[in-house]
Amino acid sequence: QVQLVESGGGLVQAGGSLRLSCAASRSIFSFNAVGWYRQAPGKQRELVARISKSGTTTYADSVQGRFTIFRDNAKSTVYLQMNSLKPADTAVYYCNAIAGPQEFWGQGTQVTVSS
């Protein structure tokens, strides 16, 4: 059973930064892709950023230029560096990993950006 453990969420003022971590229980190279999703109250879960096995990154338009996804292979950890945070970024952030037909989710970490 794959485990994804997120950390790094919290409360920050607008314009501030946070770094989220997603630690996987097995090598991140065993996944086709690892990504970060978020879900705000009353809204659907949406993709924020994703990194493929080859290292290709994808970002939502709303975070392009502010967020960076990267990984530490030795630690089996994927990070989401979030800069210039806005109140609209407030949400629960989830780590997601895909391995063939299987999909795994972390428990989520709350990010709150105050104005």
FENZI-V906895 format. One record per backbone hydrogen bond with DSSP energy under -1.0 kcal/mol. CO is the residue of the C=O (numbers start at 0). NH is the residue of the N-H. Records with the same first field share a line. If there is no record, write none. Layout:
# FENZI-V906895
CO=NH / NH
This chain:
# FENZI-V906895
2=24
4=22
6=20
9=111
11=113
12=15
15=84
17=81
19=79
20=6
21=77
22=4
26=29
27=30
31=52
32=97
33=50
34=95
35=47 / 48
36=93
37=45
38=91
39=42
45=37
47=59
48=35
49=57
50=33
51=54
55=51
57=49
59=62 / 63
62=65 / 66
65=82
67=80
69=78
71=76
72=75
75=23
76=71
77=21
78=69
79=19
80=67
81=17
84=14
85=88
86=89
90=110
91=38
92=108
93=36
94=105
95=34
96=103
97=31 / 32
98=101
101=98
103=96
108=92
110=90
111=11
113=13
